[in-house]
């Protein structure tokens, strides 16, 4: 056993700098995981600065401006965009979210409507009318009482879970004004300083944190940087496009909570595969409660399905053809693991983190690879 471990260690950590680099990665993970409450603003600022760095590079390389000037212009545009979202879009989304929450409370506390018909009975009757039209033997297998029991059970479960999530998870994070103000003030300052002093900070990291064998970093960074930068830039653009398209579609169809649902569909693209399934449930429920089993419900379903198909087959390949080189299993595993560790931000950065880990595993110095390269060179010389 000791010999096996020794051979594994010599094979993977015999190159200079590999042990130090591994320790840096482990320490970075432990700091972020256990001290996120302390380094949270720095981590958020680093992510935002990484996303905005390509804009600064555009000003410095294409427009021939100094990095300080390019950083100032970039931050003015970013802060202006953020203020515009907070002033014009966020209140609308919060208002519709509050309306949805109040309506859920009304449904859960009162099952009688103005026309005297029981809410559960009305939904059960519509489902029963649909089941009766199905071919035999399905109508004979399901009675109206069974449908009503399933409707009551489903409504209670959905409303209980939804109100619990809104009350215990979403609202505390929104109401925590002190943390919100801290991020609102400190994070933009950190972002600006990181953008303006990028080269100085990189030199400090290379000198005091990274191992002496800088060639090890030069092997990893070009691949990791191009893939992660392309993914994050594409994902932000993806969220914006999907949010705008779905919001406009829901508004044109007259669907309630159009801003809230459109924003939810936009955020759902953060979670590949799973997000589209999860967000479809509230969209379908709102459409059913508003339009019932009518032609408008079919129009909503058709338009929503067309947007999803175009997103999956046209927009996603166009934005991530080079950035997403992971299989479906790796993507879902990364979402599950990093989402469990860091919540929303873990889900958002799950694919970049998975790409980072994959690049490290594939390109990690290995004595076996080195022997193969030497043998190939000697064979070619002969």
N, C-alpha and C positions, 0 to 999 in steps of 0.2 A: 504493500500500500504506500509506504514511504517512497519507494523507488518510482512508483507510478506518478505520485504527486511531484517528485523531483524532476522527472522527465517532462511533465506538463509545464512546470514552471520554467525550465530551461528552454522549452520550445517556444513559449509565448512571451517571456519576460527577459530573455537574454540580450535583446537589443538595448543600447543605452537610452535612457529616458523613459522607457515603457513603464517601469514601476512608479516613477514620479507622476507620470501622466495618469495612470490608473488611480493613484491616491488623490490627485486633484479632482478627478471625476467623482470619486466616492465622497469626498468632502463637500463638493458642490451640491450633490444630491442630499446629503444629510443636513446641510445648512438650510436649503430651500424647504425641505420637508418639515424639519423641527422648528425652524426659526422664521417661518413665513410671516408671522405676525410682526416680526421686527424688520425683515428685509423686503417685505411686500412692496413698498413704494419703489425700491430700487429695481426689483425684478420687473414690475410693470413698466417702469420708465425704460429699462433696457429693452424690453420687447417692443415698445412704441418707437424708441430710437432706431432699433434695427429695421422696423417697417418703414421709417421715414428717411433712412440713410440714402436710399436710391434717389430720392428727390433732391437731397443736398448734392449728391454726385452729379446729377443732371445740371444743376446750376454751376457747379465748379468746372465740369468738363465741357459742357456744350455752350454755356453762356460766359465762361471764363471769369466767373466771379470768385472772390475769396471765400474760404469755407465759413468764416464768421458771417459774412453777408448772406450766403446761401442758407445758413442755419437760421438766421433771423427771418428771412422771407418764408422759409418752410414752417417755422413755428407760428408765425402770424397767420398763415393760411390754415394750419392745423387747429389752432385755438379758435379762429373764426368759425371754422366748420363745426367744431365741438360745441361752441356757444349756440350756433344756429340750430343744431340738433336738440340741445337742452331747452331752448326757448320755444321752438316751433313744433317739434316732433314728439319729444318725450312727454310733455303734458297731455297731448292727445292720446298717446298710448296708455299712460297712467289713468286717464279719465275713463277710457273704455275698459281697462282692466278692473277699475273700481266698480263700474256698472255691471260687468260680468260677475264679479264677486257678490255684489248685492243681489243680483238676480238668482244666483246659486243659493244664497241664504233664504230668499223668498220661497224658492222651490222646495228646499229642504224643510222649512217650517210650516208651509201651507201647501196642501195638495188640492185645493179647490180653486177653480178659476172663476172669472166673473160670470160666465154663462152657466155656472152650476155643474159643469161636467168635471169629474175627477181627472186630475192631470195624468196619473198613471193609467187610468182607464182609457183616456183619449189616445195615448201612445200605444197601449195594448190593442185597442180596436184597429188602429191603422196598420199595425204589424199583422194582426189577424186577417185583415182584408187582403194584405199582400200574400200571406201564407195560403189562404184559400185558393188563390189563383195559380199556385204552383201545381205541378202534375202529381198525381197519386204515386206512392202512398204517403207523401209528406203531410198533406192536410189532415189525414186520419191519425197521424202519429202525434200531432201537437194540438192540444185543446186551448180554448180561450183562457181558461183559468191558469194553465201552465204558462202561457205567454204573459199574463198579468203578473204572476209571481216572479218571473224572470225580469220583467221591466222594473218592478219595485226593488228587487235585489240589486240590479245593475245601477239604478238611479241612486240608491242609498250608498253603494260602494263608491261610485264615481264622484258624487258630491262630497262625501266624507273625505276621500283622499285629496280631491282638488282643493277644498277649503283648508285642509290641514297643511298642504304644501304652501298655499298662499299666505296663511296666517303665521306659520312657524318657520318658513324658510325664505320666502320672497320678501315679505313685508319687513322683517327685522333688518335685512340687508339694505333695504331702501330707506328705512327710517333712521338708520345709524348715521346721523348727520355729521358727527365728529369725524368718523372715518372718511365719509364722503368729502368733507371740506379739506381734510388732510391730503387726500389723493388729488383733489381738484387744484390745490395750490402747489404742493410739493412736487408732484409728478411732472407737470410741465417744466418746472425749473430744472429738475434732474435731466429731463429729455433734452432740453436746450444745451445744458453743459456737456452732455454726452456727445451730442452732434457737433458742437463747436470744437471740443477738445478730443475728438476721436483718436487722432494719431498719438497724442500724449498718453491717453488712457491705455491704448493698445501697447505702447512701449512699456508702461508700468506693469501690465499683466504679463507680458513676455519676460520681463526682467525678474519679477518677484514671485509670480505664481506658477507659470508654466515651466516644464523641465528644461534643462540645458540643451537637450537634443532638439533644436527647433525644426530640424528636417522632418521629425515625426509629425509636427503640427502642419507643416506645408503639404504633407501627403493627405491629411484628412480635410483641412479647411476648404480648399477650392471646391471639392465635391459637395461637402455639407452646406457651404454657403450658397452655392447656386441653386441647390434643390430646395433648401428651407426658405430662402428669399423668394424664389418663384412661387412656392406654395402659399406663403403668408400673403404676398401681394395678390395672388390669384384668389385666395379665399376671401379676403376683404372685398374685392371687386365682386366676387360671386354673391356674397351676402347682400351687398347694395343692390345688385341687379335683380335678384330674386325677390327682395323685399319690395322694391318699387313696382315690379311687374305684377306680383300677386296683390298688392294693395290697390293698384289701379283696377285690376280685374274684379276684385271684390266690391270696390266702390261702384263700378259700372253695373254690376249685377244687383246692387242694392243690398248686399249682405251686411248684417249687423256686425259691429266690431271689426270693420275692415282694416283699420290701422293696426289693431292688436293682432289679428290673425295674419296679416301680411308680414308684420315684424316677426311673428312666431315662425312662419314658413321660412323667412330669411335666415333666422338663427338656426333652423333645423338642418341647414346644409353643413353646419359645423360637424355634425355627427353623420358620416356617410352611412347609407343604407337604413340605419335605425331611425334617424331623425325624420325622414320622410314618412315612415310608418306612424311614428308617435304624433306628429303634427296633423296628420290626416284625421285623427279621431276628433279633436275639437272642431276642426273645420266642418266635418260631416255632421256633428251634433248640432252646431249652430245652424247649419243649413236646414237640417230636418226640423228643428224646433221652430224655425222662422217660416219655412215654405211648406212643410209637410211633404206628403207624397204627391208632389205636383210637377209640372213641366219645368218650373224654375229650379227645382232640386236637380233635375237632369242637366240643365244648362250649367249649373255650378259644378257638378261632377265632371262634365265634359271639358269645360274650360280649365279646371284644376288639373285634370289628367293630361291635357295637351301641354300645359306649362311644365308638368313633371317630366313628360316624355322628351320635350325639347331641352330641358335642363340636363337630363341624363345622357342624351345622345348627341347634343350639339354643344351646349355651353361648357359642361364639365370637361369633355375631351379637349376643347379649344383652350381652356385656362390651365389645365393640369396635365397636358400630354407629356411634358418633360419632368414635371415635379413629382408626380405620383407614380413611382415605379414599385409599389408594394402590392402584394396580392391581398385578396379580400380577408383571408384569415388573419394576416398580420395587422391590417387596419382595424378590424373588430377587436382583436386582442389588445392593441394599443389603446383604443378608446376605453375598453373595460378597465385596464390596469391604471392608466394615467388619470382617467376620470375619477376612479375611486381614490386616488392619492390627492389630487388637487382640484376636484370639482370641475366647474365650467372651464377654467383656464387649462386644466389638464386635458379636457376633451378637445379644446381649440388647438392646443399644441401637441396633440397625441401623434399625429402623422409626422410633423417635423421631428419630434423626439424619436419616433420609431425609425425615421430615415437616418437620424444621427447615430442611433445604436447600430443599425444595419451597416452603415458606412464604416463605423469603427470595427465591427466584427469582420467585415470583408477585407479591410485594408490593414488590420492589426499586424505588426511585424511578426513573422513566423519563421523559425529556423528551417522548417521543411520547405517553405516557399523559397527561401534563400538558396537552399541546396538544389532545388529544381532549376532556379534561374542560372546557377553556376554550371550545372550539367548541360543546360541548353546552350549556354555560351561556348562551352568547351566543344560540344558537338558541332556547332556551326563553324568554329575555327578549324576543326579537323576536316 
